[in-house]
Amino acid sequence: MKYQSTRNRALTASPAAAVLRGIAPDGGLYMPEAIPPVDWQSLIKEDTLTMSARILSALLPDYPDMDALVRRGYAGKFETEELTPLVKVGDRYVLELFRGPTSAFKDVALSLLPLLISEARGMEGIADEMLILTATSGDTGKAALEGFHDVPGTRIIVFYPHGGVSAVQQAQMVTQEGGNVKVCAVCGNFDDTQTGVKKIFAACAEKNLPGVRLSSANSINIGRLAPQIVYYFKAYADLVRSGRIQVGDKVHFCVPTGNFGDILAGYFAKRMGLPVGRLICASNRNDVLTEFLSTGVYDKRRTFYKTTSPSMDILVSSNLERLLSLLTEDDAYVASLMADLNERGHYKVSEALLTKLQAEFSCGCCDDRAAAETIGKVWTEEKYLCDPHTAVAFHVAEQFGKTCGDGAPVVVLSTASPYKFPAAVLSALGQKVQEDEFSVMEDLHACTGIPVPRNLAALREKTVRHKDVIAREDMLSYVLEKAGETQW
């Protein structure tokens, strides 16, 4: 199997090389020549780790022992061996993706990506050190740091928007230990940091960084996206085992979405054969994706809002490019759309393409007020505590059920522990909120009895190790400076 750029199919790479590079030389994203079908009916009978290894082997076939990599990546790191438990909440199902080492869904992929990159270095005969560049809207940063810290042959720099993540998310990152990690705040929003990282890749393609090669831990890297496909199969298998559905019945998935990677993984699962029904794209007040899926117009020239669901505070959804590539199979057309977005700030797809999009995806949005009401309602009625991102998806799923309900189960993807956003959650429960967010964690526990994840409870005692704050224009010079340092 070869991987190719979404913007120029002549630019190809082996699966391992695609994982190593992260992004194609022309700025496009790597995609397989064709998404491989799998025997999904036999897959859903397997345990989670076997299921993961088989799916990843289909997508990254040049890795010689994926089973061993998967078991090394996940063993002992999650609260449960099934990794992503499915929980019934009222007439919905919640797929808990936050049971990993940093209490966010990114752990599913970023527990494995460092091993995929390290293995690929050997497979490609690369002696250079890998410098991992990551932009985060909150959760990717800590999960990437946790995965890559002290991994031989790698260093990692995480950029996050200054003032644009929760206090808990920031504390998780700036207290990170490890001799190969750097964390830096950028004066701007997530789109600024993500655009900055992409520009660094483009600039460094023309510069000589002796002994250093760049890669990414964001979902622009196919090695980040591929492991996320697995939990769609896992959720389907759980529904079959519980007797809720029969093999072959369809299942709808509602996904809180910012960068479009998590929901795109669901579409990959569908293209691989899983009977996925509607993929419901749930946005917060930054509803650029809702507008796009409704009208075919993607326009980033809009007001940017800071919300209580900061991991979704994104106006440029990078992985949408992969979906456009899948639906059109036209690299020149995709390249023209991305050029329009970069140069004019917007683009409009054809009516034929919009019809294809709407045949697969539903959409909806939810502001902070509705998310807070949902958190309170779900807790009061079901005694289930959800974070603001999950609440956005839960609200949109309810709206979907009212207009499009067909009896098929709706699975809501829960992307983070409520304790990563304790102030927003406690306020939604009608409780007074203190200024110190770690005290708020304790108050939330006292109010609900839901345990605080151990990795978050220990944050208060940890030392702040990373204090850098830079302008967005200085990201390239920061990376060049750090790449040239022999010791951090």
Sequence and secondary structure as in RCSB ss.txt:
>XXXX:A:sequence
MKYQSTRNRALTASPAAAVLRGIAPDGGLYMPEAIPPVDWQSLIKEDTLTMSARILSALLPDYPDMDALVRRGYA
GKFETEELTPLVKVGDRYVLELFRGPTSAFKDVALSLLPLLISEARGMEGIADEMLILTATSGDTGKAALEGFHD
VPGTRIIVFYPHGGVSAVQQAQMVTQEGGNVKVCAVCGNFDDTQTGVKKIFAACAEKNLPGVRLSSANSINIGRL
APQIVYYFKAYADLVRSGRIQVGDKVHFCVPTGNFGDILAGYFAKRMGLPVGRLICASNRNDVLTEFLSTGVYDK
RRTFYKTTSPSMDILVSSNLERLLSLLTEDDAYVASLMADLNERGHYKVSEALLTKLQAEFSCGCCDDRAAAETI
GKVWTEEKYLCDPHTAVAFHVAEQFGKTCGDGAPVVVLSTASPYKFPAAVLSALGQKVQEDEFSVMEDLHACTGI
PVPRNLAALREKTVRHKDVIAREDMLSYVLEKAGETQW
>XXXX:A:secstr
  EEESS TT EE HHHHHHHSS TTS  EEESS     HHHHTTS HHHHHHHHHHHHSTT TTHHHHHHHHHT
TTSSSTTSS EEEETTEEEEE   STTSBTHHHHHTTHHHHHHHHHHHTT  SEEEEEEE SSHHHHHHHHHHTT
 TTEEEEEEEETT S HHHHHHHHT   TTEEEEEEES HHHHHHHHHHHHHHHTTS  TTEEEEE STTSHHHH
GGGGHHHHHHHHHHHHTTSS TT  EEEEEE SSSHHHHHHHHHHHTT  EEEEEEEE S  HHHHHHHHSEEE 
 S     S GGG  S  TTHHHHHHHHH  HHHHHHHHHHHHHHSEEE  HHHHHHHHHHEEEEE  HHHHHHHH
HHHHHHH     HHHHHHHHHHHHHHHHH  S  EEEEE B GGGSHHHHHHHTT    SSHHHHHHHHHHHH  
   HHHHTGGGS     EEEEGGGHHHHHHHHHH S  
